[in-house]
Amino acid sequence: MNIPPFRPSRALAFSLLVVSLIASKCLHLLQFVGSVPLLHFIVFLPTLFISDCLVALVGRVLLHGGGGGALPAIGLALGSFLSAVTFLAASSQIGFYYVTGTEMQWDNARNVASDPAAVRIMLSGLLQVSVSGLVLLLLGWILTPFLYNRIGYWMSGVWRMFTGPKWEAVLPTVRNQNEQSQKGGIRVKPVCLVVIFVTLVILQILRPSTPYGLMSTTIPVAMLRMFSRPHSHSHPDSNADKCSPHVAAYPLVNLTTPDNWEKPNGNFKGWAPGPDNDMIKSYRNRRPEWLPHTLPDGFFRWGKPSEDEQNATSSTTECNKTASTTYYYNPVADPMRITNLDLGVYNDLEEVFRNESVLISHVLLITMESARKDMFPMQEGSFVHKAIIESNEEEEQKEKNKLLSQLTPVAHQITGEGFWNKLKPNQSAFGIPDGTWKDSAAPGMGGLNIKGAVTGSTLSAKSFIGSHCGVHPLPVDFLEEVTTNIYQPCIPHILNLFNQAKEGHEERAAGNHSASNKVPHVKKRKWRSRFIQASTDGYDRQGKLNKQLGLSDFIVKETLTDPTSKYYPPKHPELNYFGYPDEEMKPCISDTIDEALENNERLFLSHFTSTTHHPWKVPYEFNREKYTGSKGNADHENMNKYLNTLRYDDAWLGQILGLLDEKGIANETLVVVLGDQ
């Protein structure tokens, strides 16, 4: 029998489809190892591949290679498309897992594909995806035409049970020299087929929906999430959504009964979770006396609701009488709220506030990319420190420990936490290398070092919402916060409100006074707010979020690349897919401070570092150190890259603090340093 030249391509397409389905499903199931009881996993394992088998069978029918005509051509096109998409998806999933250690979320893929900055992130893993694709292609080629024929024989055997012996016309196969003499197909015993079918049905019925429903998802179906309606949670469009069960009352109802409610007291607005009662309505409908008649940006929660909002609130309350409904956070209705507003200020702090002995003219908020408290500063004896040391040979560990002691010298100084676990006689707690910024704070100056704190989110820009607005970000992927209003004003909004009350006072605030006499004059000076980062603000609508936070004045990567900008051209080449090294912003920060001082303004400067982000590159001229060794099963190269970026950003932090010293404002600037995720 002459073999049409296109049939081997059908067999290869089918092999790629099957190999991709199996590889992606095995990787998917790997995510659940340890979270599902082993016995349950083994018992229900066959049901987890049902959807993959169905896709493979559909693919085999589409690639059946029947006679000429429109239907076989359409089947070939659809089958080839299904195989190609599954192959590309599996390659991407495996490559993504190799780079990140986690599984790709297909419902976020459309957001990533529509974001140029996000696409550059994905392209950084192109090598790993390509290697994964080559491995799958090799496996598919090895199994061609074996899979195509064997599955075809099996399907034909099942088909003959119902239609008779003319089965080869339905599912022809690709024969090689070893199979030329083979006649007929595989005999399928009806009893075996029935037993397998009944067993799978019983297991499918007995199998819990959670988490096995998610575990059984096949990759072509998972990819359909890309086409789901975006931001659906932000736009309820039916009364059914408003009356859904998720609005049910707090489950521990015995703790929120009226006898546990607390009456308002001073700044404390009361606590009355449950039905929409008078205290909840009083807080929701109140308008602070200090609020201007025209609402400033960030204060829209105190505006009168529109007619649509009033109708929506009314209908929702009718749906569920047990839960209060507001479009903004209401602390009176929050059953989990813990407050101390009904108590006085801590005595020691009250004395400091009353005496105003510390002058704060400016605020510098530094958000550090991928900065962890257990590594910034690095401390001897910590878990990470031990892991790094143990990756080196024993004879090298003493030298590596000395290198680690100088990894974060600036962080050691500003936190007050030294590196050494136990100090030797005449040994300094801070091993400060030459050329490093040294703390020269005046007597009585110091700071707070908070241990055990966690960041607001696992996404940098979401953490800005917490640090700038005191608002917990939404527990959803990406910046969905930009689709609605933040429920309370952010720091720049509040400072702008202060500025409105200072019209005409800034002239009288000029002059050089002692710290004790300068405080009342400082309070009359206007605020300047600015945001600075060396990376792009185009990733996931960050530019829109900046404006929503009240940061209308900002310098970002796009500023540096604008030919009309004062800072064009950049002095350094791009460092990663987000932008430039952080030190590119030193002239920007210096000019910002100078402008504030020249205009007799107070400065709120928010700065976000980005060098410590993947792929963890440092400028060419920066001296790289080797901290990690080769011991252990893992590749420590990425950790070594990260440690070098951490040392770079520690030095960059020293440069910023050095600017404050140089400008003469170090003793009147509150510096806040925090991690982003």
BELWO-V812168 format. One record per residue. N is the residue number from 0. RES is the residue in one letter. SS is DSSP state (alpha for helix, beta for strand, coil for the rest). Layout:
n->N res->RES ss->SS
n->N res->RES ss->SS
This chain:
n->0 res->M ss->coil
n->1 res->N ss->coil
n->2 res->I ss->coil
n->3 res->P ss->coil
n->4 res->P ss->coil
n->5 res->F ss->coil
n->6 res->R ss->alpha
n->7 res->P ss->alpha
n->8 res->S ss->alpha
n->9 res->R ss->alpha
n->10 res->A ss->alpha
n->11 res->L ss->alpha
n->12 res->A ss->alpha
n->13 res->F ss->alpha
n->14 res->S ss->alpha
n->15 res->L ss->alpha
n->16 res->L ss->alpha
n->17 res->V ss->alpha
n->18 res->V ss->alpha
n->19 res->S ss->alpha
n->20 res->L ss->alpha
n->21 res->I ss->alpha
n->22 res->A ss->alpha
n->23 res->S ss->alpha
n->24 res->K ss->alpha
n->25 res->C ss->alpha
n->26 res->L ss->alpha
n->27 res->H ss->alpha
n->28 res->L ss->alpha
n->29 res->L ss->alpha
n->30 res->Q ss->coil
n->31 res->F ss->coil
n->32 res->V ss->coil
n->33 res->G ss->coil
n->34 res->S ss->coil
n->35 res->V ss->coil
n->36 res->P ss->coil
n->37 res->L ss->alpha
n->38 res->L ss->alpha
n->39 res->H ss->alpha
n->40 res->F ss->alpha
n->41 res->I ss->alpha
n->42 res->V ss->alpha
n->43 res->F ss->alpha
n->44 res->L ss->alpha
n->45 res->P ss->alpha
n->46 res->T ss->alpha
n->47 res->L ss->alpha
n->48 res->F ss->coil
n->49 res->I ss->alpha
n->50 res->S ss->alpha
n->51 res->D ss->alpha
n->52 res->C ss->alpha
n->53 res->L ss->alpha
n->54 res->V ss->alpha
n->55 res->A ss->alpha
n->56 res->L ss->alpha
n->57 res->V ss->alpha
n->58 res->G ss->alpha
n->59 res->R ss->alpha
n->60 res->V ss->alpha
n->61 res->L ss->alpha
n->62 res->L ss->coil
n->63 res->H ss->coil
n->64 res->G ss->coil
n->65 res->G ss->coil
n->66 res->G ss->coil
n->67 res->G ss->coil
n->68 res->G ss->coil
n->69 res->A ss->alpha
n->70 res->L ss->alpha
n->71 res->P ss->alpha
n->72 res->A ss->alpha
n->73 res->I ss->alpha
n->74 res->G ss->alpha
n->75 res->L ss->alpha
n->76 res->A ss->alpha
n->77 res->L ss->alpha
n->78 res->G ss->alpha
n->79 res->S ss->alpha
n->80 res->F ss->alpha
n->81 res->L ss->alpha
n->82 res->S ss->alpha
n->83 res->A ss->alpha
n->84 res->V ss->alpha
n->85 res->T ss->alpha
n->86 res->F ss->alpha
n->87 res->L ss->alpha
n->88 res->A ss->alpha
n->89 res->A ss->alpha
n->90 res->S ss->alpha
n->91 res->S ss->alpha
n->92 res->Q ss->alpha
n->93 res->I ss->alpha
n->94 res->G ss->alpha
n->95 res->F ss->alpha
n->96 res->Y ss->alpha
n->97 res->Y ss->alpha
n->98 res->V ss->alpha
n->99 res->T ss->alpha
n->100 res->G ss->coil
n->101 res->T ss->coil
n->102 res->E ss->coil
n->103 res->M ss->coil
n->104 res->Q ss->coil
n->105 res->W ss->alpha
n->106 res->D ss->alpha
n->107 res->N ss->alpha
n->108 res->A ss->alpha
n->109 res->R ss->alpha
n->110 res->N ss->alpha
n->111 res->V ss->alpha
n->112 res->A ss->alpha
n->113 res->S ss->coil
n->114 res->D ss->coil
n->115 res->P ss->alpha
n->116 res->A ss->alpha
n->117 res->A ss->alpha
n->118 res->V ss->alpha
n->119 res->R ss->alpha
n->120 res->I ss->alpha
n->121 res->M ss->alpha
n->122 res->L ss->alpha
n->123 res->S ss->coil
n->124 res->G ss->coil
n->125 res->L ss->alpha
n->126 res->L ss->alpha
n->127 res->Q ss->alpha
n->128 res->V ss->alpha
n->129 res->S ss->alpha
n->130 res->V ss->alpha
n->131 res->S ss->alpha
n->132 res->G ss->alpha
n->133 res->L ss->alpha
n->134 res->V ss->alpha
n->135 res->L ss->alpha
n->136 res->L ss->alpha
n->137 res->L ss->alpha
n->138 res->L ss->alpha
n->139 res->G ss->alpha
n->140 res->W ss->alpha
n->141 res->I ss->alpha
n->142 res->L ss->coil
n->143 res->T ss->coil
n->144 res->P ss->coil
n->145 res->F ss->alpha
n->146 res->L ss->alpha
n->147 res->Y ss->alpha
n->148 res->N ss->alpha
n->149 res->R ss->alpha
n->150 res->I ss->alpha
n->151 res->G ss->alpha
n->152 res->Y ss->alpha
n->153 res->W ss->alpha
n->154 res->M ss->alpha
n->155 res->S ss->alpha
n->156 res->G ss->alpha
n->157 res->V ss->alpha
n->158 res->W ss->alpha
n->159 res->R ss->alpha
n->160 res->M ss->alpha
n->161 res->F ss->alpha
n->162 res->T ss->alpha
n->163 res->G ss->coil
n->164 res->P ss->coil
n->165 res->K ss->coil
n->166 res->W ss->coil
n->167 res->E ss->coil
n->168 res->A ss->coil
n->169 res->V ss->coil
n->170 res->L ss->coil
n->171 res->P ss->coil
n->172 res->T ss->coil
n->173 res->V ss->coil
n->174 res->R ss->coil
n->175 res->N ss->coil
n->176 res->Q ss->alpha
n->177 res->N ss->alpha
n->178 res->E ss->alpha
n->179 res->Q ss->coil
n->180 res->S ss->coil
n->181 res->Q ss->coil
n->182 res->K ss->coil
n->183 res->G ss->coil
n->184 res->G ss->coil
n->185 res->I ss->coil
n->186 res->R ss->coil
n->187 res->V ss->coil
n->188 res->K ss->coil
n->189 res->P ss->alpha
n->190 res->V ss->alpha
n->191 res->C ss->alpha
n->192 res->L ss->alpha
n->193 res->V ss->alpha
n->194 res->V ss->alpha
n->195 res->I ss->alpha
n->196 res->F ss->alpha
n->197 res->V ss->alpha
n->198 res->T ss->alpha
n->199 res->L ss->alpha
n->200 res->V ss->alpha
n->201 res->I ss->alpha
n->202 res->L ss->alpha
n->203 res->Q ss->alpha
n->204 res->I ss->alpha
n->205 res->L ss->alpha
n->206 res->R ss->coil
n->207 res->P ss->coil
n->208 res->S ss->coil
n->209 res->T ss->coil
n->210 res->P ss->coil
n->211 res->Y ss->alpha
n->212 res->G ss->alpha
n->213 res->L ss->alpha
n->214 res->M ss->alpha
n->215 res->S ss->coil
n->216 res->T ss->coil
n->217 res->T ss->coil
n->218 res->I ss->alpha
n->219 res->P ss->alpha
n->220 res->V ss->alpha
n->221 res->A ss->alpha
n->222 res->M ss->alpha
n->223 res->L ss->alpha
n->224 res->R ss->alpha
n->225 res->M ss->alpha
n->226 res->F ss->alpha
n->227 res->S ss->coil
n->228 res->R ss->coil
n->229 res->P ss->coil
n->230 res->H ss->coil
n->231 res->S ss->alpha
n->232 res->H ss->alpha
n->233 res->S ss->alpha
n->234 res->H ss->coil
n->235 res->P ss->coil
n->236 res->D ss->coil
n->237 res->S ss->coil
n->238 res->N ss->alpha
n->239 res->A ss->alpha
n->240 res->D ss->alpha
n->241 res->K ss->alpha
n->242 res->C ss->coil
n->243 res->S ss->coil
n->244 res->P ss->alpha
n->245 res->H ss->alpha
n->246 res->V ss->alpha
n->247 res->A ss->coil
n->248 res->A ss->coil
n->249 res->Y ss->coil
n->250 res->P ss->coil
n->251 res->L ss->coil
n->252 res->V ss->alpha
n->253 res->N ss->alpha
n->254 res->L ss->alpha
n->255 res->T ss->coil
n->256 res->T ss->coil
n->257 res->P ss->alpha
n->258 res->D ss->alpha
n->259 res->N ss->alpha
n->260 res->W ss->coil
n->261 res->E ss->beta
n->262 res->K ss->coil
n->263 res->P ss->coil
n->264 res->N ss->beta
n->265 res->G ss->coil
n->266 res->N ss->coil
n->267 res->F ss->beta
n->268 res->K ss->coil
n->269 res->G ss->coil
n->270 res->W ss->beta
n->271 res->A ss->coil
n->272 res->P ss->coil
n->273 res->G ss->coil
n->274 res->P ss->coil
n->275 res->D ss->coil
n->276 res->N ss->coil
n->277 res->D ss->alpha
n->278 res->M ss->alpha
n->279 res->I ss->alpha
n->280 res->K ss->alpha
n->281 res->S ss->alpha
n->282 res->Y ss->alpha
n->283 res->R ss->alpha
n->284 res->N ss->alpha
n->285 res->R ss->coil
n->286 res->R ss->coil
n->287 res->P ss->coil
n->288 res->E ss->coil
n->289 res->W ss->coil
n->290 res->L ss->coil
n->291 res->P ss->coil
n->292 res->H ss->coil
n->293 res->T ss->coil
n->294 res->L ss->coil
n->295 res->P ss->coil
n->296 res->D ss->coil
n->297 res->G ss->coil
n->298 res->F ss->coil
n->299 res->F ss->alpha
n->300 res->R ss->alpha
n->301 res->W ss->alpha
n->302 res->G ss->coil
n->303 res->K ss->coil
n->304 res->P ss->coil
n->305 res->S ss->coil
n->306 res->E ss->alpha
n->307 res->D ss->alpha
n->308 res->E ss->alpha
n->309 res->Q ss->alpha
n->310 res->N ss->alpha
n->311 res->A ss->alpha
n->312 res->T ss->alpha
n->313 res->S ss->alpha
n->314 res->S ss->alpha
n->315 res->T ss->alpha
n->316 res->T ss->alpha
n->317 res->E ss->alpha
n->318 res->C ss->alpha
n->319 res->N ss->coil
n->320 res->K ss->coil
n->321 res->T ss->coil
n->322 res->A ss->coil
n->323 res->S ss->coil
n->324 res->T ss->coil
n->325 res->T ss->coil
n->326 res->Y ss->coil
n->327 res->Y ss->coil
n->328 res->Y ss->coil
n->329 res->N ss->coil
n->330 res->P ss->alpha
n->331 res->V ss->alpha
n->332 res->A ss->alpha
n->333 res->D ss->coil
n->334 res->P ss->coil
n->335 res->M ss->coil
n->336 res->R ss->coil
n->337 res->I ss->coil
n->338 res->T ss->coil
n->339 res->N ss->coil
n->340 res->L ss->coil
n->341 res->D ss->coil
n->342 res->L ss->coil
n->343 res->G ss->coil
n->344 res->V ss->coil
n->345 res->Y ss->coil
n->346 res->N ss->alpha
n->347 res->D ss->alpha
n->348 res->L ss->alpha
n->349 res->E ss->alpha
n->350 res->E ss->alpha
n->351 res->V ss->alpha
n->352 res->F ss->alpha
n->353 res->R ss->alpha
n->354 res->N ss->alpha
n->355 res->E ss->coil
n->356 res->S ss->coil
n->357 res->V ss->coil
n->358 res->L ss->coil
n->359 res->I ss->coil
n->360 res->S ss->coil
n->361 res->H ss->beta
n->362 res->V ss->beta
n->363 res->L ss->beta
n->364 res->L ss->beta
n->365 res->I ss->beta
n->366 res->T ss->beta
n->367 res->M ss->beta
n->368 res->E ss->coil
n->369 res->S ss->coil
n->370 res->A ss->coil
n->371 res->R ss->coil
n->372 res->K ss->coil
n->373 res->D ss->coil
n->374 res->M ss->coil
n->375 res->F ss->coil
n->376 res->P ss->coil
n->377 res->M ss->coil
n->378 res->Q ss->coil
n->379 res->E ss->coil
n->380 res->G ss->coil
n->381 res->S ss->coil
n->382 res->F ss->alpha
n->383 res->V ss->alpha
n->384 res->H ss->alpha
n->385 res->K ss->alpha
n->386 res->A ss->alpha
n->387 res->I ss->alpha
n->388 res->I ss->alpha
n->389 res->E ss->alpha
n->390 res->S ss->coil
n->391 res->N ss->coil
n->392 res->E ss->coil
n->393 res->E ss->alpha
n->394 res->E ss->alpha
n->395 res->E ss->alpha
n->396 res->Q ss->alpha
n->397 res->K ss->alpha
n->398 res->E ss->alpha
n->399 res->K ss->alpha
n->400 res->N ss->alpha
n->401 res->K ss->alpha
n->402 res->L ss->alpha
n->403 res->L ss->alpha
n->404 res->S ss->alpha
n->405 res->Q ss->coil
n->406 res->L ss->coil
n->407 res->T ss->coil
n->408 res->P ss->alpha
n->409 res->V ss->alpha
n->410 res->A ss->alpha
n->411 res->H ss->alpha
n->412 res->Q ss->alpha
n->413 res->I ss->alpha
n->414 res->T ss->alpha
n->415 res->G ss->coil
n->416 res->E ss->coil
n->417 res->G ss->coil
n->418 res->F ss->coil
n->419 res->W ss->coil
n->420 res->N ss->coil
n->421 res->K ss->coil
n->422 res->L ss->coil
n->423 res->K ss->coil
n->424 res->P ss->coil
n->425 res->N ss->coil
n->426 res->Q ss->coil
n->427 res->S ss->coil
n->428 res->A ss->coil
n->429 res->F ss->coil
n->430 res->G ss->coil
n->431 res->I ss->coil
n->432 res->P ss->coil
n->433 res->D ss->coil
n->434 res->G ss->coil
n->435 res->T ss->coil
n->436 res->W ss->coil
n->437 res->K ss->coil
n->438 res->D ss->coil
n->439 res->S ss->coil
n->440 res->A ss->coil
n->441 res->A ss->coil
n->442 res->P ss->coil
n->443 res->G ss->coil
n->444 res->M ss->coil
n->445 res->G ss->coil
n->446 res->G ss->coil
n->447 res->L ss->coil
n->448 res->N ss->coil
n->449 res->I ss->coil
n->450 res->K ss->coil
n->451 res->G ss->coil
n->452 res->A ss->coil
n->453 res->V ss->coil
n->454 res->T ss->coil
n->455 res->G ss->coil
n->456 res->S ss->coil
n->457 res->T ss->coil
n->458 res->L ss->coil
n->459 res->S ss->alpha
n->460 res->A ss->alpha
n->461 res->K ss->alpha
n->462 res->S ss->alpha
n->463 res->F ss->alpha
n->464 res->I ss->alpha
n->465 res->G ss->alpha
n->466 res->S ss->alpha
n->467 res->H ss->alpha
n->468 res->C ss->alpha
n->469 res->G ss->coil
n->470 res->V ss->coil
n->471 res->H ss->coil
n->472 res->P ss->coil
n->473 res->L ss->coil
n->474 res->P ss->coil
n->475 res->V ss->coil
n->476 res->D ss->coil
n->477 res->F ss->coil
n->478 res->L ss->coil
n->479 res->E ss->alpha
n->480 res->E ss->alpha
n->481 res->V ss->alpha
n->482 res->T ss->alpha
n->483 res->T ss->coil
n->484 res->N ss->coil
n->485 res->I ss->coil
n->486 res->Y ss->coil
n->487 res->Q ss->coil
n->488 res->P ss->coil
n->489 res->C ss->coil
n->490 res->I ss->alpha
n->491 res->P ss->alpha
n->492 res->H ss->alpha
n->493 res->I ss->alpha
n->494 res->L ss->alpha
n->495 res->N ss->alpha
n->496 res->L ss->alpha
n->497 res->F ss->alpha
n->498 res->N ss->alpha
n->499 res->Q ss->alpha
n->500 res->A ss->coil
n->501 res->K ss->coil
n->502 res->E ss->coil
n->503 res->G ss->coil
n->504 res->H ss->coil
n->505 res->E ss->coil
n->506 res->E ss->alpha
n->507 res->R ss->alpha
n->508 res->A ss->alpha
n->509 res->A ss->coil
n->510 res->G ss->coil
n->511 res->N ss->coil
n->512 res->H ss->coil
n->513 res->S ss->coil
n->514 res->A ss->alpha
n->515 res->S ss->alpha
n->516 res->N ss->alpha
n->517 res->K ss->alpha
n->518 res->V ss->alpha
n->519 res->P ss->alpha
n->520 res->H ss->alpha
n->521 res->V ss->alpha
n->522 res->K ss->coil
n->523 res->K ss->coil
n->524 res->R ss->coil
n->525 res->K ss->coil
n->526 res->W ss->beta
n->527 res->R ss->beta
n->528 res->S ss->beta
n->529 res->R ss->beta
n->530 res->F ss->beta
n->531 res->I ss->beta
n->532 res->Q ss->beta
n->533 res->A ss->coil
n->534 res->S ss->beta
n->535 res->T ss->coil
n->536 res->D ss->coil
n->537 res->G ss->coil
n->538 res->Y ss->alpha
n->539 res->D ss->alpha
n->540 res->R ss->alpha
n->541 res->Q ss->alpha
n->542 res->G ss->alpha
n->543 res->K ss->alpha
n->544 res->L ss->alpha
n->545 res->N ss->alpha
n->546 res->K ss->alpha
n->547 res->Q ss->alpha
n->548 res->L ss->coil
n->549 res->G ss->coil
n->550 res->L ss->coil
n->551 res->S ss->coil
n->552 res->D ss->coil
n->553 res->F ss->beta
n->554 res->I ss->beta
n->555 res->V ss->coil
n->556 res->K ss->alpha
n->557 res->E ss->alpha
n->558 res->T ss->alpha
n->559 res->L ss->alpha
n->560 res->T ss->coil
n->561 res->D ss->coil
n->562 res->P ss->coil
n->563 res->T ss->coil
n->564 res->S ss->coil
n->565 res->K ss->coil
n->566 res->Y ss->coil
n->567 res->Y ss->coil
n->568 res->P ss->coil
n->569 res->P ss->coil
n->570 res->K ss->coil
n->571 res->H ss->coil
n->572 res->P ss->coil
n->573 res->E ss->coil
n->574 res->L ss->coil
n->575 res->N ss->coil
n->576 res->Y ss->coil
n->577 res->F ss->coil
n->578 res->G ss->beta
n->579 res->Y ss->coil
n->580 res->P ss->coil
n->581 res->D ss->alpha
n->582 res->E ss->alpha
n->583 res->E ss->alpha
n->584 res->M ss->alpha
n->585 res->K ss->alpha
n->586 res->P ss->alpha
n->587 res->C ss->alpha
n->588 res->I ss->alpha
n->589 res->S ss->alpha
n->590 res->D ss->alpha
n->591 res->T ss->alpha
n->592 res->I ss->alpha
n->593 res->D ss->alpha
n->594 res->E ss->alpha
n->595 res->A ss->alpha
n->596 res->L ss->alpha
n->597 res->E ss->alpha
n->598 res->N ss->coil
n->599 res->N ss->coil
n->600 res->E ss->coil
n->601 res->R ss->beta
n->602 res->L ss->beta
n->603 res->F ss->beta
n->604 res->L ss->beta
n->605 res->S ss->beta
n->606 res->H ss->beta
n->607 res->F ss->beta
n->608 res->T ss->coil
n->609 res->S ss->coil
n->610 res->T ss->coil
n->611 res->T ss->coil
n->612 res->H ss->coil
n->613 res->H ss->coil
n->614 res->P ss->coil
n->615 res->W ss->coil
n->616 res->K ss->coil
n->617 res->V ss->coil
n->618 res->P ss->coil
n->619 res->Y ss->coil
n->620 res->E ss->coil
n->621 res->F ss->coil
n->622 res->N ss->coil
n->623 res->R ss->coil
n->624 res->E ss->coil
n->625 res->K ss->coil
n->626 res->Y ss->coil
n->627 res->T ss->coil
n->628 res->G ss->coil
n->629 res->S ss->coil
n->630 res->K ss->coil
n->631 res->G ss->coil
n->632 res->N ss->coil
n->633 res->A ss->coil
n->634 res->D ss->coil
n->635 res->H ss->coil
n->636 res->E ss->alpha
n->637 res->N ss->alpha
n->638 res->M ss->alpha
n->639 res->N ss->alpha
n->640 res->K ss->alpha
n->641 res->Y ss->alpha
n->642 res->L ss->alpha
n->643 res->N ss->alpha
n->644 res->T ss->alpha
n->645 res->L ss->alpha
n->646 res->R ss->alpha
n->647 res->Y ss->alpha
n->648 res->D ss->alpha
n->649 res->D ss->alpha
n->650 res->A ss->alpha
n->651 res->W ss->alpha
n->652 res->L ss->alpha
n->653 res->G ss->alpha
n->654 res->Q ss->alpha
n->655 res->I ss->alpha
n->656 res->L ss->alpha
n->657 res->G ss->alpha
n->658 res->L ss->alpha
n->659 res->L ss->alpha
n->660 res->D ss->alpha
n->661 res->E ss->alpha
n->662 res->K ss->alpha
n->663 res->G ss->coil
n->664 res->I ss->coil
n->665 res->A ss->alpha
n->666 res->N ss->alpha
n->667 res->E ss->alpha
n->668 res->T ss->beta
n->669 res->L ss->beta
n->670 res->V ss->beta
n->671 res->V ss->beta
n->672 res->V ss->beta
n->673 res->L ss->beta
n->674 res->G ss->beta
n->675 res->D ss->coil
n->676 res->Q ss->coil
